[in-house]
Amino acid sequence: MISDEQKLAAVLAYIEEKESTYQIANRLQRDRQYVRLWIELYRYHGIEGIIRPQGFTNYEDSFKIKVIQHLIETGDSLLQTAAKFNIPSRETIRRWKKQWMSKAGKVLYQIEKEHQSMPKKQPPSSDLNEKTTEELKAEIEYLRMENAYLKKLKALVQEKEAFKPKKK
């Protein structure tokens, strides 16, 4: 187990250009990715990114979703995302993403089911002055639901496509 002090010393050695990530990893007998993560955590969060309270951190589902969305939308690596959100291990994010992807099919099914149960509306009238306020509100709500459905569907399809093996 590497202590917080050892991690901090390793980061400072790298920043001061005394050692490379490869040399530090060899000296500490750790994977080079750990050293790179410590450096990124330090860059984003300072000493607080390296020295952590002992024990486990329970993350809210909303935070996990925010992290996964950031990962997908920006194309950042797991390491970069972990550093930005001050998460001590990129494997945590990998696990969250895997869990999210396994649920994606269920979510798509629920969205499709909701869409099928939406009432079919007549095409909007071209004369908005003839509609009551309530009718306009109902139409806006329907269009918002339809838009949200299409956005979720598109995001899920893109995510599914991103994980298909590329043909060479």
C-alpha positions, 0 to 999 in steps of 0.5 A: 500500500502506497501512503499519501505521503509517498504519492505526494512525494512522487507527484512532486518528483515528477513536477520538479522533473526529478523523475519520469512517471516510468521511473516513479512507477518502477521505484514504487512498483506500481503501474504507471497509470496510478502515477499519472492519476496522482499527477492529474489529481494533484493538478486539478485539486492540489494536495486534497486530491492526493491526501484523502480521508480513510474509508469508502466514499458513497457517491450519489447516483446523480453524481455517477450519471454526471460523471458518465455523461461527462465521459461520453460527451467529452471523450476524456479518458477514464484517467482524465475524468477521474482526476476532474471529478476527484475520484481516486480510481479510474476503475470506479468510473469503468465499473459505473460505465459498465453498470450504466451500459447494462441498464441502457437496454432497460432504459430504452425499453422503458422509453419506447413503452412510454412513447407508445403510451403517449396519446396520438395528437392531431397535427398542430393547427396553423392558427395558434389564435384559435387554441386555448391556453390549455391546449397550447400548454398540452401541445408544448408538453407533448412536444417536450416529451417527444423531444426528450424521447428522441434525445434519449434514443439518439444518445443510447444509439450513439453509445451502443455504436461506440462500444461495437468492435471496429472492423479492420 
